[in-house]
């Protein structure tokens, strides 16, 4: 779906109904009964949820409670109570089992996303084209999009190298990324997000041209150093990450000294500052 389709669907389904959410295990979790209330005409969404779990278990042989967690959410009386919550994937699964016309737009969207994913597996170039289209629909300029797409390629090349060099998993990748960022910008990604006033947004989607360029330089340099030194394991690749980030950091510092202007900026593409987009 394009940007307009997604926006229209959200307004049609959730307008007038507040869906409570909370952060758990580094991700958003949503109140199941609130989603049910938004997508059905039930006056007792908690009862609907209980009946629905029994029906799905009987008809599909699947226990919906296995994809939920009880998390404390604020109720109408101002107190916090344990409430059945599900993450985005879980909520989508639950929506698929709601026999309501209001849920149909979501079901059609899920079917379309699934179909597009199969297409992308068969033709990876489609994923790139769709990513470009999404950024375009969000209002990003073409020159920025080109840098962002190139940055994605550089990042994928680096993570492929880490995989081949037995660095570890996502946790280790995050540590090495932080090393590159500290050496390049003097900030870890989490510190950088705070600097820009971001919360759960993707940091690089809110970087300016030069910030993207130096991010690429740090990661491309790390890849080259790791390859040329045949770095193996986490320790050696951590050193390569520091050295690669330092290459970018030194270049950034030289540019700032000669231009008289800082590369890092608090500007971003948040909706509230969309009219003051990065230059």
N, C-alpha and C positions, 0 to 999 in steps of 0.2 A: 504494500500500500504506500502511496505517497504521503507527504506531510499533511495535506488537507484531509485525506481519508482518515488518518489516525486521529487527528484533532476532532473531526466531526464525530467519530465513534465515541471518543471519550466524553464529549459533551452530551450525546444522546443517551448514554448509559448511566453516567454518574452524576449528572447535574441534579443538585438538590439533595444528594446523599453523601455524607461524609464517611469516607472509608478510613478508619484508623490504621496507623502503621507504626512500626518501631524498628530500630536497628538491632539485629541479633546475628552473631557470628559473621560480622562484617557484611551484612546484606539486609535489604528491606524485607520485613514480614508484615502481612496484611491480615486484618480481622476477617475471618471467614463469614461470620454472620452479617457483617456490614456489606460485604460483596453480595451475599445472597439477598439482603434487603434491597440493594440497588438494582438487582437483576430480576427480581420477582415481585409479585404483588402481595406476598405473604405479610400478614400483620404480626406474625410470630416467627421471625427468621431463625431463632434458636431451635424451635420445634421443627421447622422445615429442615434444618441442618441435621437434626437427629434422625428424622425419617429418611432423609436422603442418604445418609451413611448406610442405613439398613438396606435400602433399595439397591444401592450400587454393590454392596457386598453380596446380595442375593443374585442380582442380574449379571454382574461382571466378575464376581469373585475377587473383587479388589477392596481392601480396607482403606478408606480415605483418611482415617485417623493416622495412618502410618506416614503421611506426608505433612502432618501438622505438628505444631508444638504449642503448648500452653504458655503464653507470655502475658505479662501484666500490662494491661492497657487502661487508660483513664475512662471511666464510665460517666454517664450523665450526672451522677451525684458528686462528681469530682474525685471519687476514690478510684484506686487502681485494682482491678481484678484480673485473675488468670483467664485468658481468653484464647480460644482456638485460633491459631494463626498459621498462615502458609506463606512460603516465599513465592516469587513470581512464577516459577515453574509449577509449583503446587497449586496456586490459584488458577492458572490456566487449565490444569487437569480437572479441578473442581468445576470450573465454568462449563467444561465439556459435558458434565453430567447434569446441568441445570436445564430442564425442559421448559424454557421460557423464551418468548419472542425477543425479549430484551437482550438475551444472551447470544442471539444469532449473529449479530455483527462481529462479536469476538470470535465465535466459532468459525465464521467465514475467514476472518483475518488469520486465525491459527492455521487453517487449511492452506491459505495462500502462502504463509511463511514457510510451512512445511514443503510445499511444492517448489518454492523458490530455492530452498536449501538443497533439495534433490537436484535441481538444475545447476546450482553452483558446484556441486560435487562432480557433475558430469562435465561442466565447463567453468573452471575456476575464474576465468576472466569476467564472468557475470558478477561475481562478488565484488570485484574492483569497480565495475561500472555502477553497481547499485550503491556502493559506498560513496562514490563521487556524486551521484544523484542526491543522496541524503544530505550531504554537506551543502550542495547547491540549493536544495530546498530550504535549508536552515538559514540561507543568506550569506554564506561565506563567499568571498571573492575567489575567482578562478585561480589567481596566482597563489593564494594561500592553500587552496585545495591541492594544487600540484605539489607543493612542499609537504603537505600533510600526507599525501599518498606515497611520496618518495620516502618519507620518514617511516611509514608503516613497513615498507619493503626493507629498509635498513634494519629496523627492529627485528623483523622476522629472520633476516640473515644472521643476526647476532644470536637470537635464541636457538636457531638451528645449530650454530656452532657450539653453544653451551650444552645442548643435548648430546652432540657428538663427543664432547670433551668431558662427559660424566660429571657435570657440575652438580646435579641433583634435580630438584623439582621446582615448583613455583615459588616456594619460600626462599630458596637459594637465588632464584632469578631476581626476586624483589631486593634481596640484600645487595647483589651485584649492581642492579640498576641504581640503587641508592648511592653506591660508591661512585658510579659514573656521574650522577647528578651533583653530588657534593663537590667532586673535583671540578666539574664544569661550571656550576652556578653558585657553589657555596651553600647549597640547600639540598636536603633530601626531598624526594617527591612530596611527602606529607607536609614538610615545612613549606615547600613551594606552593602547594594548594592553599595553605593557610595564608601565605603572603598575598595570593591573588583573591582571597575571599571565597574560595571554593569549598564545597563540602564533599558530595559524592560524585561530582562531575569528573569527566576524564580530563586530566591536567593538560595534555597536549592539544585537546580540542579548544583550549583557551590560551594557547601560546600565540605570540606574534611571529612574523616571518623570521626575524633573527633568532628568536628563542628556538624555533623549530630547526633552523640551520645548525645552531650549535649543539642541539640535542642529537641531530644526525651525525655531526662531526665526532662527538664523544663516543657514540655507539659504533660508528664505522671504524674509528681509530682503535677501539677495543677489539673489534673483530679482527682487524689486520694484525694487531700485536699478538693476540691469542694464536692466530694461524702461524705467524712467522716464528714465534717462540714455542709452538706446539704445546701450549699450556694444557695441562691435564688436571682434572679434579677441581674442587672448589677453591682451594688455597691459591693455586697458580693463576686461576682465572680471576680471582679477587684482585690480585696484584695487577693483572692485565687491565682490569676495569679501572683501577686507580690511575694507571698510566694513560689509558685511553681518554679518561675524563680530564686528566691534566693537560693533554694536548689541546682539547677544546677549551679548557679553562684559560690557558695561556693565550690562545688566539682571541678569546673573548676579552680578556683584560687589555690586550694590545689595541683592539678595536675601540674599546671604551676610552682608553687614554688618548688615542689620536682623534676620535670623533667628539669627545667631551660629553658623551651621552651613554647612559647605562643600557645594557641589552635587556636585562630583566625588567619587567614592568608589571604593575598591579592590574593593568587593563585585561579584560576578558570578554567572552561572548555570552555572558549571562543575560537573560531576557531584560533585566532591569537596566543593563548598560548596553543593550544591543545597538542603540543609536550612537554609542561612542565606541564603535568597533575598532579593533586594533589596526594600526596603520603600518 
